[in-house]
Amino acid sequence: MSSTDEKVEYLRFLNSENNFNHHRYDKEMLQYEYVRRGDMRAAEESRKILFSGETGHLSDDPLKNMLYLCICNITLVTRFAIEGGMEPEKAYNASDIYIRKYDCARSIDELITIHDEMIAYFVKEVTAAKKKNPFPRHIIKCMEYINSHLHEKISCAELAVTVGLNSSYLSSSFRRETGMTISSYITEKRIEAAENLLRSSDYSLTDISDFLNFSSYSHFARTFRKLRGCSPREYREESFRQTGLRQLR
């Protein structure tokens, strides 16, 4: 038995002697489920856990003990907020900011105030994300991957691996949630990216076609005309004309 195992068993013995048990897993996870849903009941549930007396003993210093509990808490809050639809980089940055706030706290009351503010912030962000993008997390993750890889070949099988789902299930789920096939969504996003490049860059039409992974310029032009009603060249010329008119005004 390793030294860690021995310490775990000894702590189990001490807890048993003192009639101490950690809170149940399902009870602890309720607060995080509320965060994932964008439900402000997360704050109340989180406080219940922090003050339940069932959180474990992490330090002999009461302030440090609460600090460690708050840091453990925000780590999971961040993950569940992302699951609820919050943009990952924003969630991780917010987590870093609140951990730094915790580190500067000089009393338990101050830690609790920061904790309440933190929960409210993440719940608000999840609620806003759900209003902006009401899709399930696996669909959002799929969209994020597509948007970041428009210059590469993207297959349904590759997306399925990325989101951890069966390929056929992902395909049917994506169509049910968005009203589009995965292939149609990829094409639409490539055309949107092409519009931006046509308006704001001097890349050649062929370069744009190649960058966005169309099989040929003729395929790009044909697809663009089908979805936008004009050729890429016509779109660029019209955009330049509109820009020139705005400048004259």
Secondary structure, DSSP 8 states (H G I E B T S, - for coil): --HHHHHHHHHHHHHHHTT-----HHHHHHHHHHHHHT-THHHHHHHHHHTSS-S----SSHHHHHHHHHHHHHHHHHHHHHHTT--HHHHHHHHHHHHHHHHH--SHHHHHHHHHHHHHHHHHHHHHHHHH--S-HHHHHHHHHHHH-TTS---HHHHHHHHTS-HHHHHHHHHHHHSS-HHHHHHHHHHHHHHHHHHH----HHHHHHHTT-S-HHHHHHHHHHHHSS-HHHHHHHHHHHHHHHHH-
